[in-house]
Amino acid sequence: AKYVKCRAQRCTEGNRQYLFPGHVDTNSLVVQDEYVFTQVTKSGRASYFVSYMRESFRQMKLPKYCLPKDMHIISTDEKQVFAAVQEWNQNNTYSLYISDSPGVYFILSLENLRTSRGPAGNLLVDFYKVEGINGMYLANKIVDNHIKTFITYNKGQTWALLPAPTTNVAGNNLHCILPFCSLHLHLEMSENPYTSGPITSKKSVPGIIVATGNTGTELSSTNLGMFITSDAGNSWRQIFDEEYNIWFLDNGGALLAVLHATTPLRQLWISLDEGKKWDRHSFSLAPLYVDGVLMEPESDNHIITFFGHFSHRSEWQLIKIDYKGLFSRRCMDGDYQTWYLHNKGELCVMGEKQIYMKRRPGNRCMLAQDYSRIYSSEPCLCTAYDFECDYGWERQADGMCSPAFWFNPNSATKSCSFSQSFLNSTGYRKVLSNNCKERGRNAYSPKRVACHPKAPQGLHLSTSHGELSATIGSNVTFMIHLDNVSHNYT
């Protein structure tokens, strides 16, 4: 296929623009938010192109050592591209690459992401964005043939294993110590839109994540339980020793749990204290095969609807539940408490100190739909880890960014002209949506440098007859030699 650009209703051959010299893989064409992506094959080699805000296409630049054979766009949130790239030496895994704002220059974030295929053959990547917390993601990575769950608080700059709970549901010590033992979570999306899926978070309840998983050396499909964090992944608790579907109620102030089972059910569980205590309620006189749950998000009507059937041959059943009776009143100022977002005790996350408001666990009051979750926010002074290494640069053991072996940091001057200037990278680029405040001198931001192009060196011109002049109309063979590259011309 050819990629053709033309005005609607005037797409004649003379008005058409063919943007690429090669053929376009039609299966690679992706339109997402303000981006258009496509793969172009020329002379048997595939290249990937991106167009942002309907501007001209630019080739996506991956590190020189990366030879991609497949690419999958994961996200284009906040004008930044997250891409899963299968490299030449990968068969069952992909690597996570993160772009700059236009989506052109990519850097490596995490290798060997676990992937699978959906029912329609589409690629599923074990990568999850945590709602409500800026820059926080979870990913499953294959390490020595073991699948392990990692977390980042700075948009893929650094990754760490998840700490396991100290005790199980029965209160027995787990003795699961990092890095030999950790918590692992299932991150795939649910195929049924009316169930919660294996992992749930919500923008209206920042810091709370509920997920299906297990503790040990790797992710397992057996001995699964339900785990919850109330402090954005710094600590976890086990709340059930079986799989449950869990939804947020009352604008995130309460949790609803229903057993994930193929048998009929008649009971549900509700918690008002972030999963520490669960109250059991019967929602049906006869056991119901639950196919899903409907609810209006961010609504004040406090109605949830179970749908299913009493037997495999019965008609559909709808059971509506009004859970407003769980609460005695509207929440007042004294019903809230503050919570500090942190990363293992470090209060500066994505360049700022943030304090959130949440209802005191156990208070039986209804949350106001429009109450503010963020109590205060204060920028921090920038450090090296508020910046990621720029394209062509790599993080060293001391935390600083140095040029990669394949990259020439002075290459920008080659296209520079006299009486011009350009932004010369210091090796760092600020993590997108990071709000840190730089000190007096910007140590990490690009520096504007005046152009001082150098004249070509090592240029030699010679002719076949040894002279630099020729008679008009005669044929002359001459050789140009520059930077160890020679060309013959006639």
C-alpha positions as CSV (number, residue, x, y, z in Angstrom):
1,A,0.0,0.0,0.0
2,K,1.0,3.6,-0.5
3,Y,0.3,6.4,1.9
4,V,-1.4,9.2,0.0
5,K,-2.2,12.7,1.2
6,C,-4.7,14.9,-0.6
7,R,-7.6,17.4,-0.1
8,A,-11.0,15.8,0.2
9,Q,-13.0,15.9,-3.1
10,R,-9.9,17.0,-5.0
11,C,-7.9,13.8,-4.7
12,T,-6.9,13.7,-8.4
13,E,-3.5,12.2,-9.4
14,G,-2.1,15.7,-9.8
15,N,-3.1,16.8,-6.3
16,R,-1.9,13.7,-4.5
17,Q,1.2,13.6,-2.3
18,Y,3.1,10.4,-1.7
19,L,4.8,10.9,1.6
20,F,7.0,7.8,1.7
21,P,9.2,6.3,-0.9
22,G,8.5,2.8,0.3
23,H,5.4,0.7,1.0
24,V,3.2,1.1,4.0
25,D,2.2,-1.8,6.2
26,T,-1.5,-1.1,6.5
27,N,-1.7,-3.2,9.8
28,S,0.7,-0.8,11.4
29,L,-1.3,2.4,10.8
30,V,-2.4,3.7,14.2
31,V,-4.3,6.9,14.9
32,Q,-4.3,7.7,18.6
33,D,-5.1,11.1,20.3
34,E,-3.0,13.6,18.3
35,Y,-0.6,11.1,16.8
36,V,-0.5,9.1,13.6
37,F,1.9,6.1,13.4
38,T,2.9,4.0,10.4
39,Q,5.5,1.5,9.3
40,V,7.3,1.9,6.0
41,T,9.2,-0.9,4.3
42,K,11.9,0.0,1.7
43,S,14.4,-2.4,0.3
44,G,13.3,-5.0,2.8
45,R,14.0,-2.8,5.8
46,A,11.2,-1.4,8.1
47,S,11.2,2.1,9.5
48,Y,8.6,3.6,11.8
49,F,7.2,7.2,11.3
50,V,5.2,9.5,13.5
51,S,3.1,12.6,12.8
52,Y,2.1,14.8,15.7
53,M,-0.7,17.4,15.5
54,R,-1.1,16.7,11.8
55,E,2.4,18.0,11.0
56,S,4.7,16.2,8.6
57,F,5.9,12.7,9.3
58,R,9.2,12.2,11.1
59,Q,11.1,9.0,11.5
60,M,11.0,7.6,15.0
61,K,14.5,7.4,16.4
62,L,15.4,4.4,18.5
63,P,18.9,3.8,20.0
64,K,21.4,2.6,17.3
65,Y,21.7,-0.8,19.0
66,C,17.9,-1.4,18.7
67,L,16.9,-3.2,15.5
68,P,13.1,-3.4,15.8
69,K,11.1,-6.1,14.1
70,D,7.7,-5.1,15.7
71,M,6.3,-2.1,17.5
72,H,3.2,-1.7,19.6
73,I,1.9,1.8,20.8
74,I,0.9,1.5,24.5
75,S,0.0,5.0,25.3
76,T,0.1,8.6,24.0
77,D,-1.0,10.3,27.3
78,E,0.4,13.8,28.1
79,K,1.9,14.2,24.5
80,Q,4.4,11.4,25.1
81,V,4.6,8.0,23.5
82,F,5.1,4.7,25.4
83,A,6.0,2.0,22.9
84,A,6.6,-1.8,23.3
85,V,9.3,-2.7,20.8
86,Q,10.3,-6.2,19.9
87,E,14.0,-6.2,19.1
88,W,16.0,-8.5,16.8
89,N,17.0,-10.8,19.6
90,Q,13.6,-11.1,21.3
91,N,10.9,-13.7,20.5
92,N,8.3,-13.7,23.3
93,T,9.1,-10.4,25.0
94,Y,9.1,-6.7,24.2
95,S,11.1,-3.7,25.6
96,L,9.5,-0.5,26.8
97,Y,10.7,2.7,25.1
98,I,9.6,6.2,26.1
99,S,9.7,9.2,23.7
100,D,10.2,12.9,24.0
101,S,7.1,15.1,23.6
102,P,6.8,15.0,19.8
103,G,7.3,11.3,19.9
104,V,10.5,11.2,17.8
105,Y,13.4,10.4,20.1
106,F,13.1,7.2,22.2
107,I,15.0,5.9,25.2
108,L,14.9,2.5,26.8
109,S,12.9,2.2,30.0
110,L,12.5,-1.5,30.8
111,E,13.6,-4.6,29.0
112,N,11.8,-8.0,28.6
113,L,8.2,-7.0,29.2
114,R,5.9,-9.9,29.5
115,T,3.4,-10.1,26.6
116,S,0.6,-12.3,25.4
117,R,-2.0,-12.5,22.6
118,G,-5.7,-11.7,23.0
119,P,-8.6,-13.7,21.5
120,A,-8.3,-11.7,18.2
121,G,-4.6,-12.1,18.0
122,N,-3.9,-8.6,19.3
123,L,-0.8,-8.0,21.4
124,L,-1.4,-7.6,25.2
125,V,1.5,-6.0,27.2
126,D,1.7,-6.4,31.0
127,F,1.9,-2.7,31.6
128,Y,-0.5,-0.7,33.8
129,K,-0.9,3.0,34.5
130,V,-2.0,3.7,38.0
131,E,-4.9,6.2,38.1
132,G,-4.7,9.2,40.3
133,I,-0.9,9.3,40.8
134,N,1.2,11.1,38.2
135,G,4.1,9.1,36.8
136,M,3.2,5.8,38.5
137,Y,3.2,2.6,36.5
138,L,3.4,-1.2,37.0
139,A,4.9,-3.7,34.7
140,N,5.7,-7.4,34.6
141,K,9.2,-8.2,33.5
142,I,10.8,-11.6,32.7
143,V,14.0,-12.0,34.8
144,D,15.9,-15.3,34.5
145,N,12.7,-17.0,33.1
146,H,10.7,-15.7,36.1
147,I,7.9,-13.2,35.7
148,K,8.2,-10.4,38.3
149,T,6.2,-7.2,39.0
150,F,8.0,-3.9,39.1
151,I,6.8,-0.4,40.0
152,T,8.0,3.1,39.0
153,Y,7.2,6.5,40.5
154,N,9.0,8.6,38.0
155,K,7.6,7.6,34.6
156,G,9.9,4.7,33.9
157,Q,13.1,6.3,35.0
158,T,13.8,3.7,37.8
159,W,11.9,0.5,38.6
160,A,11.7,-1.6,41.8
161,L,10.1,-4.8,43.0
162,L,6.9,-4.7,45.0
163,P,7.2,-5.4,48.8
164,A,5.1,-8.3,50.0
165,P,2.7,-8.0,52.9
166,T,4.1,-8.9,56.3
167,T,1.2,-11.2,57.0
168,N,-1.5,-13.2,55.2
169,V,-5.3,-13.0,55.7
170,A,-5.1,-15.3,58.7
171,G,-2.5,-13.0,60.3
172,N,0.4,-15.4,59.9
173,N,3.9,-14.0,59.0
174,L,4.8,-14.5,55.4
175,H,8.6,-14.0,55.7
176,C,8.8,-12.7,52.2
177,I,11.9,-10.5,52.0
178,L,13.2,-8.4,49.1
179,P,14.8,-9.0,46.6
180,F,14.5,-12.8,47.0
181,C,10.7,-12.8,47.5
182,S,8.2,-10.1,46.5
183,L,4.6,-9.4,45.5
184,H,3.5,-10.1,41.9
185,L,0.3,-8.9,40.3
186,H,-1.7,-9.8,37.2
187,L,-1.9,-6.7,35.1
188,E,-4.0,-7.8,32.0
189,M,-7.2,-6.0,31.3
190,S,-10.6,-7.8,31.7
191,E,-12.2,-9.1,28.5
192,N,-15.6,-8.5,30.2
193,P,-16.3,-4.8,30.6
194,Y,-18.8,-5.5,33.4
195,T,-16.2,-7.1,35.7
196,S,-13.4,-5.3,37.5
197,G,-10.5,-7.3,36.1
198,P,-7.4,-8.4,38.0
199,I,-6.3,-4.9,38.9
200,T,-8.2,-1.7,39.8
201,S,-7.3,1.9,40.6
202,K,-9.3,5.1,40.2
203,K,-8.5,8.8,39.8
204,S,-10.9,9.7,42.6
205,V,-9.1,7.6,45.1
206,P,-5.4,8.2,44.6
207,G,-3.0,5.8,46.3
208,I,-5.4,2.9,46.5
209,I,-4.8,-0.1,44.2
210,V,-6.6,-3.5,44.4
211,A,-5.1,-6.4,42.5
212,T,-5.0,-10.2,42.1
213,G,-1.6,-11.7,42.7
214,N,0.7,-13.8,44.8
215,T,3.8,-13.6,46.9
216,G,7.0,-15.6,46.1
217,T,9.8,-15.6,43.6
218,E,7.6,-15.1,40.5
219,L,4.0,-14.5,39.2
220,S,1.8,-17.5,39.4
221,S,-1.6,-18.5,38.1
222,T,-2.3,-20.7,41.2
223,N,-2.7,-19.8,44.9
224,L,-4.0,-16.4,44.0
225,G,-5.3,-13.9,46.5
226,M,-6.4,-10.2,46.6
227,F,-4.0,-7.5,47.7
228,I,-4.5,-3.8,48.4
229,T,-2.3,-0.8,49.0
230,S,-3.5,2.4,50.6
231,D,-0.2,4.3,50.2
232,A,0.5,4.1,46.4
233,G,2.4,0.8,46.5
234,N,4.8,1.4,49.4
235,S,3.1,-1.3,51.5
236,W,0.5,-4.0,50.8
237,R,-2.1,-6.0,52.7
238,Q,-3.8,-9.3,51.7
239,I,-7.6,-9.0,51.9
240,F,-8.8,-12.3,50.4
241,D,-7.2,-15.7,49.7
242,E,-9.4,-16.1,46.6
243,E,-10.0,-14.1,43.5
244,Y,-12.7,-11.4,43.8
245,N,-14.0,-8.7,41.5
246,I,-13.7,-5.4,43.3
247,W,-15.3,-2.0,42.5
248,F,-15.1,1.4,44.1
249,L,-18.4,2.9,45.5
250,D,-19.3,6.3,46.9
251,N,-16.8,8.2,44.7
252,G,-14.1,5.8,45.9
253,G,-15.0,5.9,49.6
254,A,-16.2,2.3,49.8
255,L,-15.2,-1.0,48.2
256,L,-17.5,-3.7,46.9
257,A,-16.2,-7.3,46.5
258,V,-17.9,-10.2,44.7
259,L,-16.3,-13.7,44.5
260,H,-14.9,-14.5,41.1
261,A,-16.5,-17.8,40.6
262,T,-18.4,-20.0,38.0
263,T,-20.9,-21.0,40.8
264,P,-24.0,-19.0,41.7
265,L,-23.7,-16.4,44.4
266,R,-26.0,-14.6,46.8
267,Q,-23.6,-12.6,48.9
268,L,-21.4,-9.5,48.5
269,W,-18.8,-7.8,50.7
270,I,-18.5,-4.1,51.4
271,S,-15.6,-2.3,53.2
272,L,-15.6,1.3,54.4
273,D,-12.0,1.3,55.8
274,E,-9.9,0.5,52.7
275,G,-10.2,-3.2,53.0
276,K,-9.3,-3.7,56.7
277,K,-12.8,-4.9,57.6
278,W,-15.5,-6.4,55.3
279,D,-19.2,-6.6,56.0
280,R,-21.2,-9.4,54.3
281,H,-24.6,-8.7,52.8
282,S,-27.1,-10.9,50.9
283,F,-28.2,-9.4,47.6
284,S,-30.5,-12.2,46.4
285,L,-32.9,-14.7,47.9
286,A,-31.8,-17.3,45.4
287,P,-28.2,-17.8,44.3
288,L,-27.4,-15.9,41.1
289,Y,-24.9,-16.7,38.3
290,V,-23.3,-13.2,38.3
291,D,-22.4,-12.1,34.8
292,G,-21.5,-8.5,35.7
293,V,-22.2,-5.4,37.6
294,L,-23.4,-2.0,36.4
295,M,-23.0,1.3,38.1
296,E,-23.0,5.0,37.2
297,P,-19.5,6.3,37.8
298,E,-19.1,9.4,40.0
299,S,-22.8,9.4,40.6
300,D,-24.8,10.4,43.7
301,N,-27.6,7.9,43.2
302,H,-25.8,5.0,45.1
303,I,-27.4,2.4,42.9
304,I,-25.6,-0.7,41.7
305,T,-27.1,-3.4,39.4
306,F,-26.3,-7.1,39.3
307,F,-27.2,-9.0,36.2
308,G,-27.1,-12.7,35.5
309,H,-29.4,-15.7,35.7
310,F,-30.6,-18.2,38.3
311,S,-29.8,-21.2,36.1
312,H,-28.3,-21.8,32.7
313,R,-31.8,-22.1,31.2
314,S,-33.4,-19.2,33.0
315,E,-34.0,-15.7,31.7
316,W,-31.8,-12.7,32.5
317,Q,-32.3,-11.3,36.0
318,L,-31.5,-7.7,37.1
319,I,-31.1,-7.0,40.8
320,K,-30.8,-3.3,41.9
321,I,-29.2,-2.4,45.2
322,D,-29.3,1.0,46.9
323,Y,-26.4,1.1,49.3
324,K,-27.1,4.6,50.6
325,G,-28.3,3.1,53.8
326,L,-24.7,2.2,54.7
327,F,-24.1,5.9,55.5
328,S,-25.6,8.0,58.2
329,R,-24.7,11.5,56.9
330,R,-22.6,13.6,54.6
331,C,-18.9,13.9,55.4
332,M,-17.8,17.0,57.3
333,D,-14.3,18.5,57.7
334,G,-13.5,16.4,60.7
335,D,-14.2,13.2,58.7
336,Y,-11.1,13.7,56.5
337,Q,-7.4,13.1,57.2
338,T,-4.2,13.9,55.2
339,W,-2.0,11.5,53.5
340,Y,1.5,12.2,52.1
341,L,2.5,10.7,48.8
342,H,6.0,9.2,49.0
343,N,8.3,6.7,47.4
344,K,9.9,4.6,50.2
345,G,9.9,7.7,52.5
346,E,11.0,10.2,49.8
347,L,8.4,12.9,49.7
348,C,9.4,14.4,46.4
349,V,7.6,12.4,43.8
350,M,7.7,13.7,40.2
351,G,9.3,16.9,41.4
352,E,6.7,17.9,44.1
353,K,5.5,17.2,47.6
354,Q,1.8,16.4,47.5
355,I,-0.6,16.0,50.4
356,Y,-3.9,14.3,49.7
357,M,-7.2,14.3,51.6
358,K,-9.0,11.0,52.2
359,R,-11.9,10.0,54.4
360,R,-10.9,8.5,57.8
361,P,-11.2,4.8,57.4
362,G,-14.4,3.5,59.1
363,N,-16.3,6.8,59.1
364,R,-19.8,6.0,57.8
365,C,-20.3,9.3,56.0
366,M,-20.9,9.9,52.3
367,L,-18.2,11.7,50.3
368,A,-19.1,14.9,48.5
369,Q,-18.8,14.3,44.7
370,D,-16.7,17.4,44.2
371,Y,-14.4,17.3,47.2
372,S,-10.7,18.0,46.4
373,R,-8.4,15.1,46.7
374,I,-5.2,17.1,46.7
375,Y,-4.8,19.2,49.8
376,S,-1.5,20.9,48.9
377,S,1.3,20.7,46.4
378,E,4.8,22.2,46.7
379,P,7.6,21.9,44.1
380,C,10.9,20.4,45.0
381,L,14.4,21.4,43.9
382,C,15.4,19.3,40.9
383,T,17.8,16.4,41.2
384,A,19.4,14.2,38.5
385,Y,16.5,11.7,38.8
386,D,13.9,14.3,37.9
387,F,15.6,14.1,34.5
388,E,15.9,11.1,32.2
389,C,19.0,10.5,30.1
390,D,18.5,12.2,26.7
391,Y,18.5,10.3,23.4
392,G,22.0,8.9,22.9
393,W,23.0,9.1,26.6
394,E,23.0,6.4,29.2
395,R,22.7,6.4,33.0
396,Q,26.0,5.3,34.7
397,A,26.5,3.7,38.1
398,D,27.1,7.1,39.7
399,G,23.7,8.3,38.5
400,M,25.1,10.7,35.9
401,C,24.3,10.5,32.1
402,S,27.2,9.9,29.7
403,P,27.2,9.5,25.9
404,A,26.5,6.0,24.6
405,F,29.3,4.3,22.6
406,W,27.4,4.9,19.4
407,F,26.4,8.5,19.9
408,N,28.4,11.7,19.0
409,P,27.2,14.5,21.3
410,N,28.7,17.1,18.9
411,S,26.6,15.9,15.9
412,A,24.2,18.8,16.3
413,T,26.8,21.2,15.1
414,K,27.0,19.5,11.7
415,S,23.7,21.1,10.6
416,C,24.5,24.4,12.3
417,S,25.1,27.6,10.3
418,F,26.9,30.9,11.1
419,S,24.8,33.6,12.9
420,Q,22.6,30.9,14.4
421,S,22.3,29.1,17.7
422,F,20.9,25.8,18.8
423,L,19.9,24.0,22.0
424,N,22.7,21.7,22.9
425,S,21.7,18.8,25.2
426,T,23.5,18.4,28.5
427,G,22.7,14.7,28.4
428,Y,19.4,15.1,30.3
429,R,15.8,15.8,29.4
430,K,13.2,16.6,32.0
431,V,10.7,13.8,32.7
432,L,7.5,15.0,31.1
433,S,4.9,16.4,33.7
434,N,7.6,16.5,36.4
435,N,7.2,19.7,38.3
436,C,10.5,20.2,40.0
437,K,12.1,23.6,40.3
438,E,15.6,24.1,39.1
439,R,18.2,26.0,41.1
440,G,19.7,29.3,39.9
441,R,21.7,27.7,37.1
442,N,19.9,25.1,35.1
443,A,22.4,22.3,35.4
444,Y,20.4,19.7,33.4
445,S,18.4,21.7,30.9
446,P,19.6,22.2,27.3
447,K,22.0,25.1,26.8
448,R,21.7,27.5,23.9
449,V,25.0,27.5,22.1
450,A,26.2,29.7,19.3
451,C,27.0,28.0,16.0
452,H,30.7,27.7,15.2
453,P,30.8,25.3,12.3
454,K,34.2,24.1,11.2
455,A,35.4,24.0,7.6
456,P,35.7,20.5,6.2
457,Q,39.1,19.0,6.9
458,G,41.0,16.5,4.9
459,L,39.4,17.5,1.5
460,H,41.5,16.4,-1.5
461,L,40.6,16.7,-5.2
462,S,42.6,15.0,-7.9
463,T,42.1,14.3,-11.6
464,S,43.1,11.6,-14.0
465,H,45.6,13.7,-15.8
466,G,47.0,15.5,-12.7
467,E,45.7,19.0,-13.5
468,L,42.8,21.0,-12.1
469,S,41.8,22.5,-15.4
470,A,40.3,21.0,-18.6
471,T,39.4,21.9,-22.1
472,I,35.7,22.7,-22.7
473,G,33.9,19.7,-24.0
474,S,36.4,17.1,-22.9
475,N,35.7,14.3,-20.4
476,V,37.5,14.5,-17.1
477,T,37.7,11.9,-14.3
478,F,38.3,13.3,-10.9
479,M,38.3,11.9,-7.3
480,I,37.0,13.7,-4.2
481,H,38.4,12.4,-0.8
482,L,36.8,13.6,2.5
483,D,36.9,12.0,5.9
484,N,38.2,8.7,4.7
485,V,35.4,8.4,2.1
486,S,36.3,8.5,-1.6
487,H,34.1,9.0,-4.7
488,N,34.9,8.9,-8.3
489,Y,33.1,11.2,-10.8
490,T,33.2,11.6,-14.5
